[in-house]
């Protein structure tokens, strides 16, 4: 097999060429952001930012690493030390699979905002993804998907479900 993991192709990219995606439900409290800044200051960038190249612009959409990118933007001492460059690896995936990659990366590390996760499930369902696809690709179980659909209050997310009728 000739597969080569993206991490073997780390490339330095100027931080202004990176753009946040519009679907990441992950949030980090201020205390943890301060800890991340300390970690990067003490240890350097130990994980690359995972990105998708935006067509013909020379810019990249962040799939994973938004908070590491945020530290670069907000910490002058780190920005100066790193010469305003971030380590980047590229994932060539379509939009739905970029979302799945973001969620997998996030879920392996921490917690998500319920409302934003509900929006993600809605977007995936609207994109034609089945509950089974969501379970397989994002690591959710059926009950979690059901709860997130319920949070959204969007009836169209339940269109593919059979519900038994209440007897008269």
Helices and strands as residue ranges (DSSP letters): G 6-9, E 11-14, G 15-17, E 18-19, H 30-43, E 49-53, E 60-64, H 66-74, H 76-81, E 85-90, H 95-107, H 114-126, H 131-138, H 142-152, G 155-158
